[in-house]
Amino acid sequence: MKLKNTEQTQAVLIGAGIMSATLAVILRKLNPNIKIIIYEKLDRISGESSDALNNAGTGHSGFCELNYTPEKEDGSIDIQKAVNTATSFELSREFWAYLTEQGFIKDPSEFIHPVPHMSLVTGEDDVRFLEKRWKALTQHPLFEGMKFSKDHEQMKEWIPLIMEDRDKDWVGAVTKMDLGTDVNYGALTRILIRNLLISNEVELHLAHEVKKLKRKEGKWRIKTKNLTTGEKIKVYADFVFIGAGGGAIQLLDKSGIPEGEGYGGFPVSGQWLICNNPDIINRHHAKVYGKAKIGAPPMSVPHLDSRVIGGKPSLLFGPFAGFSTKFLKNGSYWDLPLSIEWSNIKPMLSVGLHNIPLTKYLIEQVSQNKEDKMNTLREFFNEAKTEDWDEAVAGQRVQIIKKDEKEGGVLQFGTEIVSSQDGTIAALLGASPGASTAVKIMLDLIDQCFPENVNEWKSEIQKMIPSYKNPEVGGDYYKNSRKRTSELLKLNEF
Ligand SMILES: Cc1cc2nc3c(=O)[nH]c(=O)nc-3n(C[C@H](O)[C@H](O)[C@H](O)COP(=O)(O)OP(=O)(O)OC[C@H]3O[C@@H](n4cnc5c(N)ncnc54)[C@H](O)[C@@H]3O)c2cc1C
């Protein structure tokens, strides 16, 4: 569709998470007259996956996630997914740096901090893999500066807590990328939406649940319920974004667009161990990712993470994956059963049949008690004491199940934008790599939904995000751009 720059043009964004917040800011920059209304079911901004304790806060850049760099049959390392993720995160850094430069974001340390990203492996085979991965990645400018070590003394300096009381014969290795970040996506979402509210650029309705969507007389009719008063409201929009996180599949189905048929959702819940001992918190400063166990979903590799939450340093281990039939943390246990329909029952059943190791893994995870989780933590931090760690529930992720001609149905771990052919409605499904790539995902959505505006908007987007569709990216581009964004985002100040 072509989005007209008039005050009559109305966009409705469903959900006040990082995706809607990012889209609202970008759309207002490109189309300053557009009227944007955000409906949020909860009584607060960012109460679901985007909130700090509901996700891992990793600025995913492909530095530490070992599942992004599989070993190919010929023994070489496939770095493409790591490169794609790193490239996407650069778009986010550029956008946040632009907003800071413009004074829209006042203090970036309210949401982003430098934290080295590290990968840790044990055993000779995995040490060989990690060294090979490091050699392959450091050929690429996006991974310049990554360090590798299997030397105990060096590792003790980098990760003292993890190396404490390690046996002399212990065989292990790490890589370290100082350019890694910890991002509080909840704080960022609140900063973006609140600043739009202050400048009267959006209307936000909290405790309003979108119940129905229907195409009517060239517009979308959205029926919403005010959860405080019970009042039912109808609004009409030229464009709708379903940024409802885990709730997106159900709303996409309600929209009735043919492109949304056949999708199902597979919910994976998460749990943390959170350190309550300041002495231990202060002895670790890194996000340390390990290798996934067989059958584990790729986004559920527990990691020992230094975080900054509410301005305070914290230390989290997890997320442990689990299973719950809810599609949102604040959702209903009926979400999964009620999402099954004729159009998706075949893909859903075939995913169940073809993913036995995943099902087995999730059942094992659900049956873990605190001590089992502590034992997994002890693989990282030998001396961890049970009383120093509390359990907490993380957010819900809904993985996409979609039709597949060969298999009947496939489980997808990435994200996907599903939009109508005319571009008047789009939903974001899936959750990984997620919030880190919100800017890239929203730019893709703009390409997909507003092809007639894209040429006219290109130079404006490049002012905000210089690497967007920029053929000059390469060579020393990232070195210079990272220097600039690090300064603006105060990432040089450890
Ligand atoms: C355990 C875990 C770890 C993660 N770790 C990371 C990480 O380290 N790095 C990273 O980049 N990403 C991570 N992610 C993914 C990331 O959190 C998500 O991709 C991102 O937050 C999704 O943002 P969103 O705006 O789409 O959804 P959300 O933040 O979930 O927002 C959706 C909003 O829509 C609202 N809503 C739903 N239905 C309705 C309705 N009918 N009407 C009105 N409102 C509605 C919800 O209440 C919610 O507030 C993680 C996720 C989980 C669960």
Ligand as a Chemical Component Dictionary entry (heavy atoms), coordinates in Angstrom:
data_LIG
# 
_chem_comp.id                   LIG 
_chem_comp.type                 NON-POLYMER 
_chem_comp.pdbx_formal_charge   0 
_chem_comp.three_letter_code    LIG 
# 
loop_
_chem_comp_atom.comp_id 
_chem_comp_atom.atom_id 
_chem_comp_atom.alt_atom_id 
_chem_comp_atom.type_symbol 
_chem_comp_atom.charge 
_chem_comp_atom.model_Cartn_x 
_chem_comp_atom.model_Cartn_y 
_chem_comp_atom.model_Cartn_z 
_chem_comp_atom.pdbx_ordinal 
LIG C1  C1  C 0 13.244 -16.312 27.625 1  
LIG C2  C2  C 0 13.471 -15.336 26.523 2  
LIG C3  C3  C 0 14.756 -14.866 26.263 3  
LIG C4  C4  C 0 14.973 -13.947 25.224 4  
LIG N1  N1  N 0 16.218 -13.432 25.066 5  
LIG C5  C5  C 0 16.436 -12.488 24.131 6  
LIG C6  C6  C 0 17.697 -11.866 24.028 7  
LIG O1  O1  O 0 18.610 -12.151 24.793 8  
LIG N2  N2  N 0 17.877 -10.938 23.060 9  
LIG C7  C7  C 0 16.880 -10.598 22.200 10 
LIG O2  O2  O 0 17.125 -9.763  21.341 11 
LIG N3  N3  N 0 15.663 -11.170 22.275 12 
LIG C8  C8  C 0 15.410 -12.087 23.223 13 
LIG N4  N4  N 0 14.171 -12.653 23.341 14 
LIG C9  C9  C 0 13.131 -12.316 22.351 15 
LIG C10 C10 C 0 12.507 -10.959 22.633 16 
LIG O3  O3  O 0 12.165 -10.841 23.987 17 
LIG C11 C11 C 0 11.280 -10.787 21.751 18 
LIG O4  O4  O 0 11.614 -11.040 20.403 19 
LIG C12 C12 C 0 10.706 -9.379  21.796 20 
LIG O5  O5  O 0 10.608 -8.897  23.112 21 
LIG C13 C13 C 0 9.344  -9.392  21.134 22 
LIG O6  O6  O 0 8.811  -8.090  21.192 23 
LIG P1  P1  P 0 7.323  -7.837  20.770 24 
LIG O7  O7  O 0 7.097  -6.383  20.841 25 
LIG O8  O8  O 0 7.027  -8.531  19.482 26 
LIG O9  O9  O 0 6.445  -8.654  21.855 27 
LIG P2  P2  P 0 6.118  -8.370  23.393 28 
LIG O10 O10 O 0 7.161  -7.640  24.108 29 
LIG O11 O11 O 0 5.681  -9.687  23.958 30 
LIG O12 O12 O 0 4.880  -7.392  23.305 31 
LIG C14 C14 C 0 3.629  -7.809  22.810 32 
LIG C15 C15 C 0 2.572  -7.038  23.570 33 
LIG O13 O13 O 0 1.313  -7.282  22.962 34 
LIG C16 C16 C 0 0.326  -7.327  23.978 35 
LIG N5  N5  N 0 -0.866 -8.015  23.460 36 
LIG C17 C17 C 0 -0.995 -9.332  23.162 37 
LIG N6  N6  N 0 -2.232 -9.585  22.698 38 
LIG C18 C18 C 0 -2.909 -8.386  22.706 39 
LIG C19 C19 C 0 -4.235 -7.998  22.348 40 
LIG N7  N7  N 0 -5.127 -8.880  21.869 41 
LIG N8  N8  N 0 -4.577 -6.698  22.487 42 
LIG C20 C20 C 0 -3.681 -5.769  22.953 43 
LIG N9  N9  N 0 -2.419 -6.099  23.323 44 
LIG C21 C21 C 0 -2.038 -7.396  23.182 45 
LIG C22 C22 C 0 1.028  -8.064  25.095 46 
LIG O14 O14 O 0 0.405  -7.833  26.356 47 
LIG C23 C23 C 0 2.436  -7.501  25.019 48 
LIG O15 O15 O 0 2.635  -6.407  25.883 49 
LIG C24 C24 C 0 13.898 -13.540 24.393 50 
LIG C25 C25 C 0 12.607 -14.006 24.657 51 
LIG C26 C26 C 0 12.386 -14.872 25.720 52 
LIG C27 C27 C 0 10.993 -15.303 26.023 53 
# 
loop_
_chem_comp_bond.comp_id 
_chem_comp_bond.atom_id_1 
_chem_comp_bond.atom_id_2 
_chem_comp_bond.value_order 
_chem_comp_bond.pdbx_ordinal 
LIG C1  C2  SING 1  
LIG C2  C3  SING 2  
LIG C2  C26 DOUB 3  
LIG C3  C4  DOUB 4  
LIG C4  N1  SING 5  
LIG C4  C24 SING 6  
LIG N1  C5  DOUB 7  
LIG C5  C6  SING 8  
LIG C5  C8  SING 9  
LIG C6  O1  DOUB 10 
LIG C6  N2  SING 11 
LIG N2  C7  SING 12 
LIG C7  O2  DOUB 13 
LIG C7  N3  SING 14 
LIG N3  C8  DOUB 15 
LIG C8  N4  SING 16 
LIG N4  C9  SING 17 
LIG N4  C24 SING 18 
LIG C9  C10 SING 19 
LIG C10 O3  SING 20 
LIG C10 C11 SING 21 
LIG C11 O4  SING 22 
LIG C11 C12 SING 23 
LIG C12 O5  SING 24 
LIG C12 C13 SING 25 
LIG C13 O6  SING 26 
LIG O6  P1  SING 27 
LIG P1  O7  DOUB 28 
LIG P1  O8  SING 29 
LIG P1  O9  SING 30 
LIG O9  P2  SING 31 
LIG P2  O10 DOUB 32 
LIG P2  O11 SING 33 
LIG P2  O12 SING 34 
LIG O12 C14 SING 35 
LIG C14 C15 SING 36 
LIG C15 O13 SING 37 
LIG C15 C23 SING 38 
LIG O13 C16 SING 39 
LIG C16 N5  SING 40 
LIG C16 C22 SING 41 
LIG N5  C17 SING 42 
LIG N5  C21 SING 43 
LIG C17 N6  DOUB 44 
LIG N6  C18 SING 45 
LIG C18 C19 SING 46 
LIG C18 C21 DOUB 47 
LIG C19 N7  SING 48 
LIG C19 N8  DOUB 49 
LIG N8  C20 SING 50 
LIG C20 N9  DOUB 51 
LIG N9  C21 SING 52 
LIG C22 O14 SING 53 
LIG C22 C23 SING 54 
LIG C23 O15 SING 55 
LIG C24 C25 DOUB 56 
LIG C25 C26 SING 57 
LIG C26 C27 SING 58 
# 
